[in-house]
Amino acid sequence: MTQPLRLRPPWDAPAPPPRALSPLEAEFAARLRPDADLVARVALAREHLVERATALAKELGVPLRKALVAGSSARETYLPGRLDLDFFLLFDPSLPREKLSESGLALAHRLLEAPERRYAEHPYARGRFEGFMVDAVPGYLVERSDAPISAVDRTPFHHAFLSEHLPPERRDDVRLLKRFLTSLGVYGAEVRTEGVSGYSTELLVVLLGSFPAVVKAAAGWWVPQRLCPEGPEPSVMADAALVLPDPVDPHRNVTSALSRRNLSVLILGAREYLARPRAEFFDPPAPPALTAEEMESRIRPRGSTLIVLLLDDPGKVPDILWPQMRKVERSSRELLERLGFTVLATSSATAGGRIAVLVETDRSELSPVRVHRGPPVGAREASHFLERWQSSPGVLRGPYVSDDGRLWVEIPQEPTGILPVTNAALSELSVGKDLREPLARSAGFVPLAEARGEPAALLALAELVDRRLPWVRWGVPHESAGKPVAAAPRGPAGA
């Protein structure tokens, strides 16, 4: 790594002084801190991984340039029970991409116990080493952090930046922030979660100085929020929720995975914590396990209709499957609303080799009145719309102009059950490539009662039934909220 980093806003400013932890925060910081024995075992495993990979590369004739353990395990910012070693096998940029995967996997399969091939941007291996789970990921050793070849090539630069700018005394703040985000359900950049990544969490502590400072700042954020001066860098999607430039590549937004919904939850959660700090923000109670009957008893008073689309799981990794599941959710909502139903909620889940997409609507039959949307009045088609409908004897109301400047007309339609009309239009559903074949084999939407034996349907129903802000789900704060809490047994800290 030869490129010197030229830090730009907001990273060129001096680090702010840290805010002191409250007694509640200090208590949980102590609980989350790894003990000396675990730290020593991790350090030894890191050292042995690098030594063994280097020796194996020579033995196998693999052109390895550098082996590096990075991420939270290298900086002691991991949470209890969530410790994996992120191990990077870095090769010369001249190595073709197919050789990169081949060489990296050959090393990893000799290095790890019970290795499994996994897939992200390209294949990597997951297995055990000296009692720890290890993700062995091949990549390139590049000269410039802003010119990566593969998705992991910035990792050595990330590790170097944080090793310099995140002092050991701020590790407690990082672990507290990770646990706080986890309790809110917004930690993790996986497609399923759409939250804050571990790297972004560490950067927020570097930028703002401490856990209390991050929470205080977040309580004052808006959606969207930009944590850098306006300008061309970083280049971000128009709907980005939070913009935080990567210090090693200012063109990249490190918080691009965070959804607007989850940023909103974080903002509200920070405000709630500042108003009523309590232990549940770091140690939330487990949600109650509801039976199918209990879940349906909660839904029944709503008087709504629930239908389920069941698909065979194509066996893709979550980061490939979940975007396609979300697409089916969106498309199902759009289809039913085009047909004239009001969609109250959707959810989806996967379990037992099946995918369930659940849709809740306001009623089970189409209304006898259909509101038909026409073109904007300035469009060429407006005259044809008027010509067709203004003298039609079947019009119940209209044509008229709505507040958005469009023509509308209301016409009669045969009241039809939701399942026949929806399944007749199933070909209009937009799905990803891996779900096209499962959709073609499916029986279409079915009543929830027919899917009660499907674990995926029950998971989707549970998500829909208990859709509340986390601290609302936890209940009314105890009188002791905000006061020091008694020490609890430390959870499993190792892998």
C-alpha positions as CSV (number, residue, x, y, z in Angstrom):
1,M,0.0,0.0,0.0
2,T,1.8,3.1,-1.2
3,Q,-0.8,5.7,-1.6
4,P,-0.7,8.3,1.1
5,L,-4.2,9.3,2.3
6,R,-5.2,12.9,1.7
7,L,-8.1,13.4,4.1
8,R,-10.9,15.6,3.0
9,P,-14.0,16.9,4.9
10,P,-15.2,15.8,7.3
11,W,-12.1,13.7,8.0
12,D,-9.6,16.5,7.9
13,A,-10.9,18.1,11.1
14,P,-9.4,17.3,14.5
15,A,-11.2,14.6,16.4
16,P,-13.7,16.1,19.0
17,P,-13.1,15.4,22.7
18,P,-15.0,12.4,23.8
19,R,-18.1,12.7,26.1
20,A,-18.0,10.8,29.3
21,L,-20.2,7.7,29.6
22,S,-23.1,7.7,31.9
23,P,-23.2,5.1,34.8
24,L,-25.6,3.0,32.7
25,E,-23.3,3.1,29.6
26,A,-20.2,2.4,31.7
27,E,-21.9,-0.7,33.2
28,F,-22.7,-2.1,29.7
29,A,-19.3,-1.1,28.3
30,A,-17.8,-3.3,31.0
31,R,-20.2,-6.2,30.1
32,L,-19.4,-5.9,26.4
33,R,-15.6,-5.7,26.8
34,P,-13.8,-8.9,25.9
35,D,-11.7,-10.5,28.6
36,A,-7.9,-10.7,28.5
37,D,-8.0,-14.4,27.7
38,L,-10.2,-14.0,24.6
39,V,-8.1,-11.0,23.4
40,A,-4.9,-13.1,23.7
41,R,-6.5,-16.1,21.9
42,V,-7.7,-13.9,19.0
43,A,-4.3,-12.3,18.7
44,L,-2.6,-15.6,18.5
45,A,-5.1,-17.0,16.0
46,R,-4.6,-13.9,13.8
47,E,-0.8,-14.4,13.9
48,H,-1.1,-18.1,13.1
49,L,-3.5,-17.4,10.2
50,V,-1.1,-15.1,8.5
51,E,1.9,-17.4,9.1
52,R,0.1,-20.5,8.0
53,A,-1.3,-18.9,4.8
54,T,2.0,-17.5,3.9
55,A,3.7,-20.9,4.3
56,L,0.9,-22.7,2.4
57,A,1.1,-20.2,-0.5
58,K,4.8,-21.0,-1.0
59,E,4.1,-24.7,-0.7
60,L,1.3,-24.6,-3.3
61,G,2.9,-22.1,-5.6
62,V,0.1,-19.6,-5.1
63,P,1.1,-16.0,-5.9
64,L,-0.1,-14.5,-2.6
65,R,1.1,-11.0,-2.0
66,K,-0.3,-10.4,1.5
67,A,-2.4,-12.1,4.2
68,L,-4.3,-9.8,6.6
69,V,-6.8,-10.2,9.4
70,A,-8.9,-7.0,9.5
71,G,-12.3,-5.9,10.8
72,S,-13.6,-6.0,14.3
73,S,-11.5,-9.0,15.4
74,A,-8.3,-7.0,14.6
75,R,-9.4,-3.9,16.5
76,E,-11.2,-5.6,19.5
77,T,-14.5,-3.9,18.6
78,Y,-16.6,-7.1,18.2
79,L,-19.6,-7.9,20.3
80,P,-20.0,-10.9,22.6
81,G,-21.1,-13.9,20.6
82,R,-20.5,-12.2,17.3
83,L,-16.8,-12.8,16.8
84,D,-15.7,-14.0,13.3
85,L,-12.2,-13.5,11.9
86,D,-12.2,-11.6,8.6
87,F,-9.2,-12.9,6.8
88,F,-8.1,-11.4,3.5
89,L,-5.9,-13.2,0.9
90,L,-4.5,-10.4,-1.3
91,F,-3.0,-11.0,-4.8
92,D,-1.3,-9.0,-7.4
93,P,-3.7,-7.0,-9.6
94,S,-2.4,-8.7,-12.7
95,L,-3.9,-12.0,-11.6
96,P,-7.1,-12.7,-13.7
97,R,-10.4,-12.7,-11.7
98,E,-11.0,-16.4,-12.3
99,K,-7.5,-17.2,-11.0
100,L,-8.1,-15.0,-8.0
101,S,-11.0,-17.1,-6.8
102,E,-9.2,-20.3,-7.7
103,S,-6.0,-19.4,-5.8
104,G,-7.8,-17.9,-2.8
105,L,-10.1,-20.9,-2.4
106,A,-7.2,-23.4,-2.8
107,L,-5.4,-21.7,0.1
108,A,-8.5,-21.4,2.3
109,H,-9.5,-25.1,1.8
110,R,-6.1,-26.2,3.1
111,L,-6.1,-23.6,5.9
112,L,-9.5,-24.0,7.5
113,E,-11.3,-26.9,9.1
114,A,-14.6,-28.0,7.4
115,P,-14.5,-25.2,4.8
116,E,-17.6,-24.2,3.0
117,R,-17.7,-22.2,-0.3
118,R,-19.8,-19.0,0.0
119,Y,-20.6,-16.3,-2.5
120,A,-20.6,-12.5,-2.4
121,E,-19.1,-10.5,-5.2
122,H,-16.9,-13.6,-5.9
123,P,-16.5,-16.9,-4.0
124,Y,-14.9,-17.0,-0.6
125,A,-14.5,-19.7,2.1
126,R,-15.9,-20.0,5.6
127,G,-14.5,-22.5,8.1
128,R,-12.9,-22.9,11.5
129,F,-9.3,-22.1,12.7
130,E,-8.1,-22.6,16.2
131,G,-11.7,-22.5,17.5
132,F,-12.8,-19.4,15.7
133,M,-15.0,-19.0,12.6
134,V,-13.1,-17.5,9.7
135,D,-14.2,-15.9,6.5
136,A,-11.3,-16.2,4.1
137,V,-11.9,-13.7,1.3
138,P,-9.6,-13.3,-1.8
139,G,-8.9,-9.8,-3.1
140,Y,-6.3,-7.7,-4.8
141,L,-3.4,-5.7,-3.2
142,V,-4.0,-2.4,-4.9
143,E,-1.9,0.8,-4.8
144,R,-4.8,3.2,-4.6
145,S,-7.7,3.0,-2.2
146,D,-10.0,4.9,-4.6
147,A,-9.3,2.5,-7.5
148,P,-10.3,-1.0,-6.2
149,I,-10.7,-3.9,-8.6
150,S,-12.8,-6.0,-6.3
151,A,-15.2,-5.0,-3.5
152,V,-12.8,-6.0,-0.7
153,D,-9.7,-4.2,-2.0
154,R,-10.2,-1.1,0.2
155,T,-10.0,-3.3,3.3
156,P,-6.2,-2.8,4.1
157,F,-6.8,1.0,3.8
158,H,-9.8,0.8,6.1
159,H,-7.8,-1.1,8.6
160,A,-4.9,1.3,8.4
161,F,-7.1,4.3,8.9
162,L,-9.0,3.0,11.9
163,S,-5.8,1.6,13.5
164,E,-4.5,5.2,13.4
165,H,-7.6,7.2,14.2
166,L,-9.6,4.9,16.6
167,P,-7.6,4.9,19.9
168,P,-8.0,1.9,22.2
169,E,-10.0,3.9,24.8
170,R,-12.8,4.4,22.2
171,R,-13.4,0.7,21.6
172,D,-15.9,0.7,24.4
173,D,-17.8,3.4,22.5
174,V,-17.9,1.3,19.3
175,R,-19.2,-1.7,21.1
176,L,-21.9,0.3,22.9
177,L,-23.0,1.8,19.6
178,K,-23.1,-1.6,17.9
179,R,-25.2,-3.0,20.7
180,F,-27.5,0.1,20.6
181,L,-28.0,-0.3,16.9
182,T,-28.6,-4.0,17.3
183,S,-31.3,-3.4,19.9
184,L,-33.0,-1.0,17.5
185,G,-32.8,-3.6,14.7
186,V,-30.6,-1.4,12.4
187,Y,-27.2,-2.9,12.8
188,G,-25.7,-4.7,9.7
189,A,-25.3,-3.7,6.1
190,E,-26.8,-7.0,4.8
191,V,-29.6,-6.5,2.2
192,R,-32.1,-8.1,4.6
193,T,-31.2,-5.6,7.4
194,E,-30.4,-2.4,5.4
195,G,-28.7,-1.0,8.5
196,V,-25.4,0.5,9.6
197,S,-22.3,-1.6,8.9
198,G,-19.6,-2.4,11.5
199,Y,-17.1,-0.2,9.6
200,S,-19.5,2.7,9.5
201,T,-20.1,2.3,13.2
202,E,-16.4,2.7,13.9
203,L,-16.2,5.7,11.6
204,L,-19.1,7.4,13.4
205,V,-17.2,7.1,16.7
206,V,-14.1,8.5,15.1
207,L,-16.0,11.4,13.5
208,L,-18.1,12.4,16.5
209,G,-15.8,11.3,19.3
210,S,-17.8,8.9,21.5
211,F,-21.0,6.9,21.9
212,P,-22.8,9.7,23.7
213,A,-21.9,12.1,21.0
214,V,-23.1,9.9,18.2
215,V,-26.5,9.4,20.0
216,K,-26.8,13.2,20.7
217,A,-26.0,13.9,17.0
218,A,-28.4,11.3,15.7
219,A,-31.3,12.7,17.7
220,G,-31.0,15.9,15.7
221,W,-30.7,14.3,12.2
222,W,-33.2,14.6,9.4
223,V,-34.0,12.2,6.6
224,P,-31.9,12.4,4.4
225,Q,-28.8,13.4,6.4
226,R,-25.4,14.4,5.0
227,L,-22.4,14.2,7.3
228,C,-20.1,16.0,4.9
229,P,-20.1,19.3,3.1
230,E,-22.3,19.5,0.0
231,G,-20.5,18.8,-3.2
232,P,-19.7,16.3,-5.9
233,E,-18.1,13.8,-3.5
234,P,-19.2,11.3,-2.6
235,S,-21.4,10.4,-5.6
236,V,-24.5,8.9,-4.1
237,M,-27.9,7.7,-5.1
238,A,-30.6,10.3,-5.0
239,D,-32.5,8.4,-2.4
240,A,-29.5,7.8,0.0
241,A,-30.7,8.1,3.6
242,L,-27.3,8.9,5.2
243,V,-24.2,10.2,3.4
244,L,-20.8,9.6,5.1
245,P,-17.8,9.6,2.7
246,D,-15.2,6.8,3.1
247,P,-12.0,8.5,4.4
248,V,-10.0,6.3,2.1
249,D,-12.2,6.9,-1.0
250,P,-14.3,10.1,-0.8
251,H,-16.3,9.0,-3.9
252,R,-17.9,6.2,-1.9
253,N,-20.7,6.5,0.6
254,V,-20.0,4.0,3.4
255,T,-23.6,4.2,4.7
256,S,-25.3,3.5,1.3
257,A,-26.9,0.3,2.7
258,L,-28.9,2.2,5.3
259,S,-32.5,2.6,4.4
260,R,-34.6,5.7,5.1
261,R,-36.8,3.6,7.3
262,N,-34.0,2.4,9.4
263,L,-32.4,5.9,9.6
264,S,-35.8,7.1,10.9
265,V,-35.8,4.4,13.5
266,L,-32.3,5.4,14.6
267,I,-33.3,9.0,14.9
268,L,-36.4,8.3,17.0
269,G,-34.5,5.7,19.0
270,A,-31.8,8.2,19.9
271,R,-34.4,10.7,21.0
272,E,-36.1,8.1,23.1
273,Y,-32.8,7.1,24.7
274,L,-31.9,10.6,25.6
275,A,-35.3,11.2,27.1
276,R,-35.5,7.9,28.9
277,P,-32.2,6.0,29.0
278,R,-32.7,2.4,30.1
279,A,-31.0,-1.0,30.1
280,E,-33.2,-2.4,27.3
281,F,-31.3,-0.2,24.8
282,F,-28.3,-2.5,25.4
283,D,-30.0,-5.7,26.5
284,P,-33.5,-5.9,25.0
285,P,-35.9,-8.6,26.0
286,A,-36.5,-11.4,23.6
287,P,-39.7,-11.0,21.6
288,P,-42.4,-13.4,22.8
289,A,-42.9,-16.5,20.7
290,L,-46.5,-16.4,19.5
291,T,-48.4,-19.4,18.2
292,A,-50.3,-19.2,14.9
293,E,-53.6,-18.9,16.9
294,E,-52.2,-16.0,19.0
295,M,-51.0,-14.2,15.9
296,E,-54.3,-14.7,14.1
297,S,-56.2,-13.5,17.2
298,R,-54.3,-10.2,17.0
299,I,-55.1,-9.8,13.3
300,R,-58.8,-10.7,13.5
301,P,-60.0,-7.5,15.1
302,R,-58.6,-5.5,12.2
303,G,-61.2,-7.1,9.9
304,S,-58.6,-7.2,7.1
305,T,-57.8,-9.9,4.6
306,L,-54.5,-11.8,4.5
307,I,-53.3,-13.7,1.4
308,V,-50.0,-15.5,0.9
309,L,-47.9,-16.3,-2.1
310,L,-45.8,-19.4,-1.5
311,L,-42.7,-20.0,-3.6
312,D,-39.9,-22.6,-3.6
313,D,-36.7,-21.2,-2.3
314,P,-34.1,-21.3,-5.1
315,G,-31.3,-21.7,-2.6
316,K,-29.5,-18.4,-3.3
317,V,-27.4,-16.6,-0.7
318,P,-29.4,-14.0,1.3
319,D,-27.9,-10.9,-0.4
320,I,-29.1,-12.3,-3.7
321,L,-32.5,-13.7,-2.5
322,W,-33.7,-10.9,-0.3
323,P,-33.7,-8.1,-2.9
324,Q,-35.8,-10.4,-5.1
325,M,-38.2,-11.1,-2.2
326,R,-38.6,-7.4,-1.6
327,K,-39.3,-6.9,-5.3
328,V,-42.1,-9.5,-5.1
329,E,-43.5,-7.6,-2.1
330,R,-43.5,-4.3,-3.9
331,S,-44.9,-5.8,-7.1
332,S,-47.7,-7.5,-5.1
333,R,-48.7,-4.2,-3.5
334,E,-48.7,-2.5,-6.9
335,L,-50.7,-5.2,-8.5
336,L,-53.4,-5.3,-5.8
337,E,-53.7,-1.5,-5.8
338,R,-54.1,-1.5,-9.6
339,L,-56.9,-4.0,-9.2
340,G,-58.6,-1.7,-6.7
341,F,-57.7,-3.0,-3.3
342,T,-56.1,-0.9,-0.5
343,V,-52.9,-2.7,0.7
344,L,-52.4,-2.2,4.5
345,A,-49.1,-4.0,4.8
346,T,-46.8,-6.6,3.3
347,S,-44.1,-8.8,4.7
348,S,-42.0,-11.8,3.5
349,A,-39.8,-14.5,5.0
350,T,-38.0,-17.7,4.1
351,A,-37.8,-20.9,6.0
352,G,-38.0,-24.7,5.4
353,G,-37.1,-24.3,1.7
354,R,-40.0,-22.0,1.0
355,I,-40.6,-18.3,0.6
356,A,-43.8,-16.6,1.8
357,V,-45.0,-13.2,0.6
358,L,-47.8,-12.0,2.8
359,V,-50.2,-9.2,1.8
360,E,-52.8,-7.6,4.0
361,T,-55.7,-5.7,2.3
362,D,-58.6,-3.7,3.6
363,R,-61.3,-6.2,2.2
364,S,-61.8,-9.5,0.5
365,E,-63.8,-8.4,-2.5
366,L,-63.5,-5.7,-5.1
367,S,-65.8,-2.7,-4.6
368,P,-68.8,-2.4,-7.0
369,V,-67.2,0.9,-8.0
370,R,-64.0,1.1,-9.8
371,V,-62.1,4.4,-9.9
372,H,-60.3,4.6,-13.3
373,R,-57.4,6.9,-13.6
374,G,-57.0,8.8,-16.9
375,P,-54.2,10.8,-18.4
376,P,-53.0,14.3,-17.4
377,V,-55.2,17.0,-19.0
378,G,-52.4,18.3,-21.1
379,A,-51.6,14.9,-22.6
380,R,-52.5,14.0,-26.1
381,E,-54.6,11.0,-24.8
382,A,-56.9,13.3,-22.8
383,S,-59.2,14.0,-25.7
384,H,-59.6,10.2,-26.4
385,F,-60.3,9.6,-22.7
386,L,-63.0,12.3,-22.7
387,E,-64.5,11.1,-26.0
388,R,-64.8,7.5,-24.6
389,W,-66.2,8.3,-21.2
390,Q,-68.2,11.6,-21.2
391,S,-71.1,10.1,-23.1
392,S,-70.9,6.6,-21.8
393,P,-74.2,5.4,-20.1
394,G,-72.3,3.2,-17.6
395,V,-70.4,6.0,-15.9
396,L,-71.3,6.4,-12.2
397,R,-69.4,9.6,-11.8
398,G,-67.2,11.8,-14.0
399,P,-65.2,12.4,-16.0
400,Y,-63.6,14.9,-13.6
401,V,-60.2,16.5,-12.9
402,S,-58.5,15.5,-9.7
403,D,-56.2,17.7,-7.6
404,D,-53.1,16.3,-9.4
405,G,-54.4,17.5,-12.8
406,R,-55.5,14.1,-14.1
407,L,-58.8,13.0,-15.6
408,W,-60.7,10.3,-13.6
409,V,-63.9,8.4,-14.1
410,E,-65.8,6.0,-11.8
411,I,-67.4,3.0,-13.4
412,P,-69.3,-0.1,-12.1
413,Q,-67.5,-3.5,-11.8
414,E,-68.6,-6.9,-10.8
415,P,-67.7,-7.5,-7.1
416,T,-65.1,-10.2,-7.3
417,G,-63.1,-12.1,-4.6
418,I,-59.5,-11.1,-4.1
419,L,-58.0,-14.5,-4.9
420,P,-59.7,-15.0,-8.3
421,V,-59.0,-11.5,-9.6
422,T,-55.4,-11.4,-8.2
423,N,-54.4,-14.9,-9.5
424,A,-55.9,-14.1,-12.9
425,A,-53.4,-11.2,-13.1
426,L,-50.5,-13.1,-11.6
427,S,-48.5,-12.8,-14.9
428,E,-48.3,-9.1,-14.3
429,L,-46.2,-9.7,-11.1
430,S,-42.7,-8.5,-11.5
431,V,-40.1,-10.8,-10.0
432,G,-36.3,-11.3,-10.1
433,K,-34.7,-13.9,-12.4
434,D,-34.3,-16.5,-9.6
435,L,-37.9,-16.4,-8.7
436,R,-39.5,-16.6,-12.1
437,E,-39.4,-20.4,-12.2
438,P,-40.7,-20.8,-8.6
439,L,-43.6,-18.4,-9.5
440,A,-44.5,-20.4,-12.6
441,R,-44.7,-23.5,-10.4
442,S,-46.7,-21.9,-7.6
443,A,-50.4,-22.2,-7.0
444,G,-50.6,-18.4,-6.7
445,F,-52.0,-16.5,-3.7
446,V,-53.9,-18.6,-1.2
447,P,-55.7,-17.6,2.1
448,L,-53.5,-17.4,5.1
449,A,-55.5,-20.3,6.7
450,E,-54.2,-22.6,4.0
451,A,-50.6,-21.7,4.7
452,R,-50.6,-22.1,8.5
453,G,-48.3,-25.2,8.2
454,E,-45.6,-23.3,6.4
455,P,-42.9,-22.0,8.7
456,A,-42.1,-19.1,6.2
457,A,-45.7,-17.9,6.3
458,L,-45.7,-17.9,10.1
459,L,-42.5,-15.9,10.2
460,A,-43.9,-13.4,7.7
461,L,-47.1,-13.2,9.9
462,A,-45.1,-12.7,13.1
463,E,-43.2,-9.8,11.5
464,L,-46.5,-8.2,10.4
465,V,-48.3,-8.7,13.6
466,D,-45.7,-7.1,15.9
467,R,-44.7,-4.2,13.7
468,R,-43.9,-1.6,16.4
469,L,-41.0,0.6,17.3
470,P,-38.6,-1.5,19.5
471,W,-38.9,0.5,22.7
472,V,-42.7,0.5,22.4
473,R,-42.5,-3.3,22.2
474,W,-40.3,-3.3,25.3
475,G,-43.1,-1.7,27.3
476,V,-43.2,1.1,29.8
477,P,-39.8,2.0,31.3
478,H,-39.1,0.9,34.9
479,E,-38.7,3.5,37.6
480,S,-35.0,2.6,37.6
481,A,-34.5,3.6,34.0
482,G,-31.4,5.7,33.6
483,K,-29.9,4.5,36.9
484,P,-27.0,2.1,37.2
485,V,-28.0,-1.5,36.7
486,A,-26.7,-4.6,38.6
487,A,-24.0,-6.5,36.9
488,A,-25.3,-9.4,34.8
489,P,-23.3,-12.6,33.8
490,R,-21.2,-12.1,30.8
491,G,-22.6,-13.8,27.7
492,P,-20.5,-16.1,25.5
493,A,-17.7,-13.9,24.1
494,G,-15.9,-16.3,21.9
495,A,-16.7,-18.0,18.7
